[in-house]
Amino acid sequence: MNRYKNLDIDLLDYHESDEGESMRARVVFSPVGEQLDADAVPVKFPGQLRKRLKKLEQRALAFDELIELGEALAALLLPVPVRKIYRNCLAKLRDDVGLRIRIRSHAPELAALPWEYAYVSRPDVPPGRRGLEGFLALEPKLSLVRYEISGEAPTPIKPLQHYEIRAIALLADVKDPAYATLDLDREELNLRQALEGTSGIDARFLRPGSDDQLDAILSEDAQIFHFSGHGEVETRMGEEPGMIEGTGRLILSDENNHPEAMDAGVLALKLKGKGIRLVVLNACEAAGRDPVTPWSGIASTLAQQGIPAVVGMQYTIRDSSAIEFSKNFYRALANGASIDTAVSAGRQGALKPGGGEGRDWGVPVLYMRGSRSVLFPPPIVPLRRNLGLAIATIAFLSCWFYLHIYTLVEDKANEWMAGLGLGAGAVAGLLAIFKVIGSFASKTVKNEKEPILERWLRHRNAKDVLLTMLVASVVLFFTTHSIYLTHDSPYMDEIRLSIETEDNRPLTFRPEISTSSGEGDKLGGGPFFALPLPFKRLKLGVSQPDGWKLKAGKEIITPTFLRSVKLQAADIFINPGKLRVLRIAPGTMLAGILPAIGKQSEKTYQLKVTIDGEARTLDEFHNQIIVVGGPKALLEQRIMMEPATDRIASLEECQKDASAPQYSDAKIKYLETPQITGDSSITIELLGGDHLPFKLERSLGADALKVKTIKCINL
């Protein structure tokens, strides 16, 4: 419950006489009206009150006596006129609104009373039944708050954004016979689970809990200060005769675990102005008050000095109860509950160790001056939200991987790599599914320690990281396209694909798609990115070699993020014996210029062969025979099919000049060109720039070339 109506009750005019103690209570503000000062009449303290208070402090009070004590406290806090207003307030409350009873004590004797144990019988409870439901502090719709009177304006409590909250937990390990041993290891474990695991609060734990550690950590921004250890209220004689002074102190620990006492005023000065919005003092008597000296308690001093909300213990409390209180308090707080509701949840947790009849649930005291008490905004179930982001990210990345990358991994890598890629996506998906199941199972099964992955998903930075990953994966998914090309011919090492728009518009980019020249690896292409998409449809075609086309009629495609385009090239059957093949050999003059095979030259020469307007260039032209006239694989077949006599005759023709080099099969290089038909025109050029002493260019028609004879031409 996060919305409360305030019922402000002033406790004033404490008076002690021979007839006993008395006080007045009046309503200064409520949703249904107030009381005039004259309407508040004195109320005497019930008999046996002080005796029962002493037994309460010593844990010697039976449950029936605890109820009687609660009724006596309620008679003081809620006399008949006040109780009437109190019941009218309850009657007018909506179901989603609670009632916050703010108690303002004008005398230290009244502030020292444990108002948290006030008991009022509920009208809906059968007569004669007196159980826990009558205690105001245990009523879900009620909140008992100590309102400290101060001239300083209260510091407002403004909700923070999720996962922007830092908590400081100072755990004082005191090793001294004068102080009982505390199970701080267990408390730290529970605090870590509550602060880090469930809530996502960034918590810093300081042990052994020294003053130096506190000073160092307060230099950083923090909103919550939690102390676990011992506390006490020291009373002593004042400087003036007959005066008694009281001071609340926390017992810190030095590096050697020796006790170090810190006065409440000193602690208030250290915390003031550091951004602390909530202080939780899980220490015995941290909220205790000296009935003589105002502001003697630790919690009350911090509240008076401007800390927005302070939770402390007014009596000694069992270690197990304190741990349960902290765990339930922080869990409710981080789930978006108000500080009031969180304290109520903590009280319910403290009920467990005492079996419902202990008094530890009433030991926590809440000091708060402002009306707003929501420190955290209500979360949208952080684990489910972050888990949803993680699952969405994994889904987009998995789809992207399988649509655009897996083909590349599958064909280019070995089976182990392909399996690794497949397994990674499967494992990620299974983990996400298991975490969904585990998140719901954790609602009914309590674990002492949450898994690391779950703790990370609850971390304050997890949302930002996951959102960034999700946005990146979505952009990647919707802007990635892929085109793959493959062929299964044993005669071709490399095939190139031409790409243009269907309406011949220029592309801002052109993915280079060609099959690999590596042996046994014929896949080419891959993913490419476009944002925004500059085209709708692409026109594809095999640009090299001639005589090849795409299977399955995929010359027109529409790239999309939802699929990977897989193309396969198929050759048109060509009889190598039907090719018109031309041998080009350097003549006597040129042979003296060109470098030999395998030798480097400072001068670079290139051979350019143009067939029907399509040019092919051979870089680093050496002293050897060049064979042209079609795809390389078919040219090699044609040379192998050549009769030995014809081959010898052709080589002799290439070296017909007496001074020409002696050529052999080892000096033959194949230049892949368009096929030569009977109507083709052929131009042969030697390009050498300034290094070439002459211009060499030959032109001939294909009619000079016969199908069955491989002609040799000298340059």
C-alpha positions in Angstrom: 0.0 0.0 0.0 1.6 3.3 -1.2 -1.1 5.9 -0.4 -1.8 7.0 3.1 -4.0 9.6 4.8 -2.4 11.2 7.8 -3.9 11.2 11.2 -1.7 13.5 13.3 -1.9 13.0 17.1 -0.1 15.4 19.5 0.9 13.9 22.9 1.4 16.8 25.3 1.2 18.0 28.9 2.9 15.1 30.6 2.4 15.5 34.3 3.6 13.5 37.2 2.1 13.9 40.8 1.3 11.9 43.8 -1.8 10.8 42.1 0.2 9.3 39.2 1.1 10.2 35.7 -1.2 11.9 33.2 -1.1 13.4 29.7 -3.3 14.8 26.9 -3.8 13.6 23.3 -5.5 15.6 20.6 -5.9 15.3 16.8 -4.3 18.2 15.1 -5.0 16.9 11.6 -7.1 14.1 10.0 -9.2 13.4 6.9 -12.4 14.0 8.9 -11.5 16.9 11.2 -9.4 18.1 14.1 -9.8 18.8 17.8 -9.5 22.0 19.6 -6.9 22.2 22.4 -9.7 22.7 24.9 -11.4 19.4 23.8 -8.3 17.4 24.8 -8.8 16.3 28.4 -6.1 14.8 30.7 -5.9 11.0 30.8 -4.3 9.1 33.7 -1.7 6.4 33.1 -3.3 3.0 33.8 -2.1 1.1 36.8 0.6 -1.5 36.3 1.8 0.3 33.1 5.3 1.0 34.3 5.6 -2.5 35.7 4.5 -4.1 32.5 6.8 -1.9 30.5 9.7 -3.1 32.5 8.7 -6.7 32.0 8.3 -6.0 28.2 11.9 -4.7 28.1 13.1 -7.8 29.9 11.1 -10.3 27.7 9.2 -11.4 30.8 5.7 -10.4 29.5 3.2 -13.1 28.7 1.0 -12.7 25.6 -2.1 -11.9 27.7 -0.1 -9.3 29.5 1.2 -7.9 26.2 -2.4 -7.4 25.1 -3.2 -5.7 28.4 -0.2 -3.4 28.0 -1.4 -2.7 24.4 -4.8 -1.7 25.6 -3.3 0.6 28.3 -1.2 2.3 25.6 -4.2 2.6 23.3 -6.2 4.3 26.2 -3.5 7.0 26.3 -2.9 7.4 22.6 -6.6 7.1 21.6 -8.8 8.4 24.3 -12.6 8.5 23.5 -12.7 11.7 21.4 -9.5 10.7 19.5 -10.7 7.2 19.0 -14.0 8.4 17.5 -12.0 10.4 14.9 -9.8 7.4 14.4 -12.7 5.1 13.6 -14.3 7.7 11.3 -11.1 7.9 9.4 -11.0 4.1 8.9 -14.6 4.1 7.8 -14.0 6.7 5.1 -10.8 5.1 3.7 -10.9 3.5 0.3 -9.6 0.0 -0.1 -6.3 1.1 -1.7 -5.6 3.9 0.9 -4.1 3.4 4.3 -4.1 5.5 7.5 -0.8 6.8 8.8 -1.0 7.6 12.5 1.7 10.2 13.1 2.6 10.5 16.8 4.1 13.8 17.9 5.5 13.7 21.5 6.1 17.0 23.2 7.8 15.3 26.2 10.6 12.8 26.4 8.6 10.7 28.8 5.9 10.2 26.2 8.3 9.7 23.3 9.9 6.8 25.3 6.7 4.8 25.5 6.4 1.9 23.0 3.3 3.1 21.1 3.9 0.3 18.5 2.2 -2.1 21.0 -1.1 -0.2 21.2 -4.0 -2.6 21.0 -7.6 -1.9 19.9 -10.2 -4.6 19.6 -11.6 -4.8 16.1 -15.3 -4.8 15.6 -15.1 -7.7 13.1 -13.4 -10.0 15.6 -15.7 -12.2 17.7 -16.1 -11.1 21.4 -13.7 -12.8 23.7 -11.1 -13.4 21.1 -8.0 -11.4 21.6 -5.3 -12.1 19.1 -2.6 -10.4 17.1 -5.2 -8.7 14.8 -5.9 -6.1 17.5 -2.3 -4.6 17.5 -2.3 -1.4 15.5 1.2 -2.0 14.2 0.2 -5.3 12.7 -2.9 -3.9 10.9 -2.1 -3.9 7.1 -3.9 -0.6 6.5 -2.3 1.2 9.4 1.1 2.7 9.8 2.5 4.0 13.2 5.0 6.7 12.6 7.0 8.8 15.1 7.0 12.4 14.0 9.8 14.3 15.6 9.1 18.0 16.2 11.9 20.3 14.7 12.2 23.8 13.4 13.8 22.4 10.2 11.6 21.6 7.2 11.3 17.9 6.5 13.3 16.6 3.6 11.0 15.2 0.9 11.3 11.6 -0.2 11.2 11.4 -3.9 11.0 8.1 -5.8 14.1 7.2 -7.6 14.4 5.5 -10.9 14.9 1.7 -10.7 18.4 0.4 -10.3 19.7 3.9 -9.4 19.8 3.2 -5.7 23.0 2.5 -3.7 22.9 1.1 -0.2 25.7 1.2 2.4 25.6 -1.7 4.8 27.9 -1.3 7.8 28.3 -4.5 9.8 30.2 -4.0 13.0 32.0 -7.2 14.1 32.6 -6.5 17.7 34.6 -9.1 19.6 34.2 -8.2 23.2 32.7 -10.1 26.2 30.6 -7.0 27.1 28.6 -7.4 23.8 26.7 -10.5 22.7 28.0 -12.3 19.6 25.9 -11.5 16.5 25.4 -13.8 13.5 26.5 -11.1 11.0 27.5 -13.7 8.4 23.9 -14.9 8.1 22.6 -11.3 8.2 25.0 -10.3 5.4 23.8 -13.3 3.3 20.2 -12.3 3.8 20.9 -8.7 3.1 22.8 -9.5 -0.1 19.8 -11.6 -1.2 17.3 -8.9 -0.3 19.4 -5.9 -1.6 21.1 -7.4 -4.6 19.2 -10.5 -5.6 15.6 -9.4 -5.2 15.7 -5.7 -5.5 18.6 -4.9 -7.7 20.0 -2.3 -5.3 23.7 -1.8 -5.6 24.9 -2.6 -2.1 28.3 -2.1 -0.5 29.0 -4.1 2.5 31.6 -2.8 5.0 33.2 -5.1 7.6 34.4 -5.0 10.3 32.4 -1.7 10.4 34.8 0.9 11.4 34.5 4.7 11.5 37.2 5.0 8.7 35.2 2.7 6.4 32.1 4.8 7.0 33.9 8.1 6.2 35.4 6.6 3.0 32.1 5.2 1.6 30.1 8.3 2.4 32.1 10.2 -0.2 30.1 8.2 -2.8 26.5 8.8 -3.5 24.2 6.6 -1.5 20.5 6.7 -0.6 20.3 4.0 2.1 22.4 3.5 5.2 22.0 0.2 7.0 23.8 -0.6 10.3 23.9 -4.0 11.9 25.5 -4.3 15.3 25.0 -3.1 18.8 23.4 0.1 20.1 22.8 1.5 23.5 21.5 4.5 25.4 23.8 5.7 28.0 22.5 7.7 31.0 24.7 9.7 33.2 24.5 12.6 35.7 24.6 16.0 34.0 26.7 19.0 34.9 24.0 20.5 37.0 23.0 18.8 40.2 20.0 16.5 39.8 20.2 16.5 36.0 20.3 13.3 34.1 21.6 13.1 30.6 21.2 10.4 28.0 23.0 9.7 24.8 22.3 7.1 22.2 25.4 5.4 20.7 26.2 2.9 18.0 29.0 0.5 18.7 31.3 0.3 15.7 34.4 -1.9 15.4 38.0 -1.0 14.7 40.3 -3.0 12.5 41.0 -5.3 15.5 37.3 -5.8 16.2 37.5 -3.7 19.4 34.4 -1.6 20.2 34.2 2.0 19.1 31.3 4.0 20.4 29.8 6.7 18.1 27.3 9.2 19.5 24.0 9.8 17.7 24.9 13.4 17.1 28.2 12.5 15.4 26.5 10.0 13.2 23.8 12.6 12.3 26.5 15.1 11.2 28.2 12.4 9.1 25.0 11.4 7.3 23.5 14.8 6.9 23.9 16.3 3.4 25.1 13.0 1.9 21.9 12.2 0.0 20.8 9.5 2.5 17.0 9.1 2.4 16.6 6.1 4.6 18.5 4.9 7.6 17.9 1.4 9.0 19.5 0.7 12.4 19.4 -3.0 13.0 20.8 -2.6 16.5 19.4 -3.1 19.9 18.1 0.1 21.5 18.9 2.2 18.4 15.4 3.7 18.7 15.4 3.7 22.5 14.7 7.0 24.2 15.9 8.3 27.5 12.7 9.4 29.3 14.5 12.5 30.6 16.6 14.0 27.9 15.1 15.0 24.5 16.7 13.6 21.3 18.8 11.1 23.2 17.9 8.2 21.0 19.9 7.5 17.8 17.0 7.2 15.5 15.2 10.2 16.9 18.4 12.3 16.6 18.8 11.4 13.0 15.2 12.2 12.3 15.5 15.5 14.1 18.6 16.3 12.0 16.7 16.0 8.8 17.1 12.3 7.6 13.7 11.7 5.8 13.1 8.2 7.2 14.8 6.3 10.0 14.0 2.7 11.2 15.5 1.7 14.5 15.0 -0.8 17.4 13.6 0.5 20.7 14.5 -2.7 22.7 16.8 -5.6 22.4 15.9 -7.9 19.5 16.7 -11.5 18.8 19.3 -11.9 16.0 17.0 -14.1 14.0 14.1 -11.6 14.3 16.4 -8.8 13.2 17.5 -10.8 10.1 13.9 -11.7 9.1 12.8 -8.1 9.6 15.6 -6.8 7.3 15.0 -9.4 4.6 11.3 -8.8 4.4 11.6 -5.0 4.8 14.0 -4.6 1.9 12.2 -7.0 -0.3 8.9 -5.1 0.0 10.7 -1.7 -0.3 12.4 -2.6 -3.5 9.2 -4.1 -5.0 7.7 -0.6 -4.9 6.1 -0.6 -1.5 6.2 2.5 0.7 8.4 2.6 3.7 5.3 2.3 5.9 4.3 -0.9 4.1 7.9 -2.2 4.1 8.0 -1.8 7.9 4.8 -3.7 8.2 6.2 -6.5 6.0 9.3 -6.5 8.2 7.1 -6.9 11.3 5.4 -9.9 9.7 8.8 -11.4 9.1 9.8 -10.8 12.8 6.7 -12.7 13.9 8.0 -16.0 12.6 10.8 -16.6 15.2 8.6 -15.8 18.1 5.7 -18.0 17.0 3.3 -15.0 17.1 3.6 -14.4 20.8 7.0 -12.8 21.0 7.4 -9.1 21.2 10.1 -8.6 18.6 7.7 -7.5 15.9 7.0 -4.3 17.9 10.6 -3.5 18.5 11.2 -1.7 15.1 10.2 2.0 15.2 9.7 4.2 12.2 10.6 7.9 12.3 9.4 9.9 9.4 8.3 13.6 9.0 7.2 13.8 5.3 4.0 12.5 3.9 5.5 10.7 0.9 7.2 7.4 1.7 7.8 5.6 -1.6 11.5 5.4 -2.1 11.3 3.1 -5.2 8.7 3.3 -7.9 6.6 0.2 -8.3 8.6 -2.1 -10.5 7.3 -4.0 -13.5 8.6 -7.3 -12.0 12.3 -6.6 -12.9 13.2 -10.2 -13.4 10.4 -10.9 -15.8 11.0 -7.6 -17.7 14.7 -8.1 -18.0 14.2 -11.8 -18.8 11.8 -10.8 -21.6 14.4 -8.4 -23.0 17.0 -11.1 -22.9 14.7 -13.6 -24.6 13.7 -11.1 -27.3 17.4 -10.3 -28.0 18.3 -14.0 -28.2 15.3 -14.6 -30.6 16.3 -11.8 -33.0 20.0 -12.8 -32.9 19.2 -16.5 -33.4 16.9 -15.7 -36.4 19.6 -13.4 -37.8 22.2 -16.0 -37.4 20.3 -18.8 -39.0 19.0 -16.7 -41.9 22.2 -15.0 -42.8 25.3 -16.5 -41.1 24.6 -20.2 -40.7 24.9 -20.8 -44.5 28.3 -19.3 -44.4 29.3 -21.2 -41.3 27.9 -24.5 -42.5 29.6 -24.4 -45.9 32.9 -22.7 -45.2 33.8 -24.1 -41.8 34.2 -27.7 -40.7 31.5 -29.7 -39.0 32.8 -28.8 -35.6 32.4 -25.0 -36.2 29.0 -25.5 -37.7 27.9 -27.5 -34.8 29.3 -24.9 -32.4 27.3 -22.1 -34.1 24.2 -24.2 -34.0 24.7 -25.3 -30.5 25.3 -21.8 -29.2 21.9 -20.6 -30.4 20.2 -23.7 -29.0 21.9 -23.4 -25.6 21.0 -19.7 -25.4 17.4 -20.5 -26.2 17.2 -23.3 -23.6 18.7 -21.1 -20.9 16.1 -18.5 -21.6 13.3 -21.1 -21.3 14.7 -22.5 -18.1 15.0 -19.1 -16.6 11.3 -18.4 -17.3 10.3 -21.6 -15.6 12.7 -20.8 -12.7 11.4 -17.3 -12.2 7.9 -18.6 -11.5 9.2 -21.5 -9.5 11.1 -19.1 -7.2 7.8 -17.7 -6.1 7.1 -20.9 -4.2 10.5 -22.3 -3.5 12.9 -20.1 -1.5 16.6 -20.3 -2.2 19.3 -19.2 0.1 21.3 -18.0 -2.8 20.2 -17.0 -6.3 22.0 -18.0 -9.4 24.6 -15.6 -10.9 22.5 -15.2 -14.1 19.4 -14.3 -12.2 21.3 -11.8 -10.0 22.7 -10.2 -13.1 19.2 -9.9 -14.6 18.2 -8.1 -11.5 21.2 -5.7 -11.5 20.5 -2.0 -11.8 22.4 -1.8 -15.1 20.9 -5.0 -16.7 18.0 -3.1 -18.2 20.1 -0.6 -20.0 22.5 -3.3 -21.3 19.7 -5.5 -22.5 17.8 -2.7 -24.1 21.0 -1.7 -26.0 21.5 -5.3 -27.1 17.9 -5.6 -28.2 17.9 -2.4 -30.2 21.2 -3.4 -31.9 19.8 -6.9 -32.7 16.6 -5.5 -34.1 18.5 -3.0 -36.3 20.8 -5.8 -37.4 17.9 -8.1 -38.1 16.0 -5.6 -40.2 19.0 -4.2 -42.1 20.8 -7.4 -43.0 20.3 -9.2 -46.3 22.3 -12.1 -47.7 23.0 -13.5 -51.1 25.0 -16.7 -51.5 26.3 -18.3 -54.7 27.6 -21.8 -55.2 28.3 -24.2 -58.1 29.1 -27.9 -58.3 31.1 -28.0 -61.5 34.5 -29.6 -61.3 35.7 -27.5 -64.2 35.3 -24.0 -62.7 37.2 -22.5 -59.8 35.5 -19.1 -59.6 32.2 -17.7 -60.8 31.3 -14.0 -60.6 27.8 -12.6 -60.2 26.7 -9.3 -61.7 24.2 -7.3 -59.6 22.1 -4.2 -60.5 18.7 -2.9 -59.8 15.8 -4.1 -61.9 15.3 -0.5 -63.3 19.0 -0.1 -63.7 19.3 2.5 -61.0 22.8 2.8 -59.5 23.5 1.1 -56.2 25.1 3.0 -53.3 26.9 -0.2 -52.6 27.4 -3.4 -54.5 28.1 -6.6 -52.6 30.9 -8.5 -54.2 29.6 -12.0 -54.9 31.8 -14.6 -56.3 32.6 -18.2 -55.5 35.8 -18.9 -53.7 38.8 -20.1 -55.7 39.9 -22.4 -52.9 39.8 -26.1 -53.7 36.8 -27.8 -52.4 35.2 -24.5 -51.2 32.9 -23.1 -53.8 30.6 -20.9 -51.7 30.7 -17.2 -52.2 28.8 -14.1 -51.0 27.5 -13.4 -47.6 25.5 -10.8 -45.6 25.3 -7.2 -46.5 23.6 -4.2 -44.8 21.3 -1.5 -46.1 19.7 1.2 -44.1 17.5 2.5 -45.6 17.0 0.0 -48.2 18.0 1.6 -51.5 16.3 -0.9 -53.8 13.3 -3.1 -54.0 14.4 -5.7 -56.6 17.7 -6.8 -57.9 18.7 -8.2 -61.3 21.3 -10.9 -61.1 23.3 -12.6 -63.7 26.5 -14.6 -64.1 29.1 -12.2 -65.5 32.0 -14.6 -65.6 32.6 -17.1 -67.1 30.6 -17.2 -70.3 28.2 -19.9 -70.9 26.9 -20.1 -67.3 23.6 -19.1 -65.8 21.6 -19.3 -62.5 19.6 -22.3 -61.7 15.9 -22.2 -60.7 15.3 -18.9 -62.5 16.5 -16.5 -59.8 17.7 -13.7 -62.0 15.2 -11.4 -60.3 15.2 -11.4 -56.5 13.8 -9.2 -53.7 16.3 -9.1 -50.8 14.6 -9.4 -47.4 15.6 -9.7 -43.8 13.3 -12.8 -43.5 15.3 -15.0 -45.8 18.7 -15.8 -47.2 18.9 -15.9 -51.0 20.8 -19.0 -52.0 21.8 -19.2 -55.7 23.4 -21.9 -57.7 25.1 -21.5 -61.0 24.8 -24.1 -63.8 27.0 -24.4 -66.9 25.6 -24.7 -70.4 27.1 -27.8 -71.9 29.9 -26.9 -74.2 31.9 -29.4 -76.1 35.5 -28.3 -75.6 36.2 -29.7 -79.1 33.9 -27.1 -80.6 35.9 -24.1 -79.1 37.9 -21.8 -81.3 41.1 -21.6 -79.5 44.0 -19.2 -80.1 47.6 -19.5 -78.9 49.4 -16.2 -78.5 53.2 -16.4 -78.4 55.9 -13.7 -78.1 57.8 -13.2 -81.3 61.6 -12.8 -81.7 61.6 -9.1 -80.8 59.1 -9.4 -77.9 60.8 -12.5 -76.5 63.9 -10.4 -75.8 62.0 -7.9 -73.8 59.7 -10.1 -71.6 61.0 -11.6 -68.4 61.2 -15.4 -68.1 58.7 -17.3 -66.1 59.3 -17.0 -62.3 61.7 -14.0 -62.7 60.8 -10.5 -61.6 61.3 -7.4 -63.7 61.3 -3.7 -63.0 59.3 -3.3 -66.1 55.7 -4.4 -66.2 53.9 -5.6 -69.3 50.2 -6.5 -69.7 48.4 -8.5 -72.3 45.0 -7.2 -73.3 42.7 -9.4 -75.3 39.4 -7.9 -76.6 36.8 -10.3 -78.1 33.6 -8.7 -79.4 34.2 -5.6 -77.3 34.8 -7.5 -74.0 38.3 -7.1 -72.8 40.4 -9.3 -70.6 43.8 -8.4 -69.2 46.6 -10.5 -68.1 48.9 -8.8 -65.6 52.6 -9.5 -65.4 52.9 -10.8 -68.9 55.9 -13.2 -69.0 57.7 -15.0 -71.9 55.2 -17.8 -72.4 52.3 -18.9 -74.6 48.9 -17.6 -73.7 45.8 -19.6 -74.6 42.4 -17.8 -75.0 39.0 -18.6 -76.4 36.6 -19.5 -73.5 36.4 -20.6 -69.9 39.7 -21.8 -68.4 38.5 -25.3 -67.5 37.2 -25.8 -71.1 40.4 -24.4 -72.5 42.4 -26.9 -70.5 40.2 -29.7 -71.7 40.6 -28.6 -75.3 44.4 -28.5 -75.0 44.3 -32.0 -73.5 42.1 -33.2 -76.4 44.5 -31.9 -79.0 46.3 -34.6 -80.9 50.0 -34.9 -80.2 50.9 -34.2 -83.8 48.7 -31.1 -83.9 50.1 -29.8 -80.6 53.7 -30.3 -81.7 53.0 -28.6 -85.0 51.3 -25.7 -83.2 54.3 -25.3 -80.9 56.6 -25.4 -83.8 54.5 -22.7 -85.4 54.9 -20.5 -82.3 58.7 -20.9 -82.5 59.0 -20.7 -86.3 61.5 -17.8 -86.0 65.0 -19.2 -85.6 65.7 -17.0 -82.6 62.3 -17.6 -80.9 62.2 -19.3 -77.6 61.6 -23.0 -77.4 58.1 -23.3 -75.9 56.7 -26.4 -74.2 53.5 -27.3 -72.2 55.1 -25.9 -69.1 55.1 -22.5 -70.6 51.4 -22.4 -71.3 49.1 -20.0 -69.4 45.3 -19.9 -69.8 43.4 -16.5 -70.0 39.7 -16.9 -69.5 37.8 -14.9 -72.2 34.4 -14.9 -73.8 33.9 -17.6 -76.4 35.0 -17.0 -79.9 32.4 -17.4 -82.6 32.6 -17.3 -86.3 31.6 -13.6 -86.4 33.9 -12.5 -83.5 36.5 -9.8 -83.8 39.7 -10.2 -81.9 42.2 -7.5 -80.9 45.4 -8.2 -79.0 47.4 -5.4 -77.4 50.6 -5.3 -75.4 50.6 -2.6 -72.8 53.8 -1.5 -71.3 53.7 2.3 -71.0 57.0 4.1 -71.6 59.0 0.9 -71.1 57.7 -0.5 -74.4 59.9 0.7 -77.4 57.1 0.0 -79.8 53.3 -0.3 -80.0 52.1 -3.8 -80.5 48.5 -4.4 -81.5 47.1 -7.2 -83.6 43.6 -7.6 -85.0 42.1 -10.6 -86.7 38.7 -12.1 -87.4 37.5 -15.4 -86.0 37.1 -16.8 -89.5 40.9 -17.3 -89.3 40.4 -19.7 -86.5 39.1 -23.2 -87.1 37.2 -25.3 -84.6 39.4 -28.3 -84.9 42.8 -26.5 -85.2 44.4 -24.4 -82.4 46.0 -21.6 -84.2 49.2 -19.9 -83.0 49.8 -16.2 -83.5 53.1 -14.5 -82.8 53.4 -11.0 -81.4 
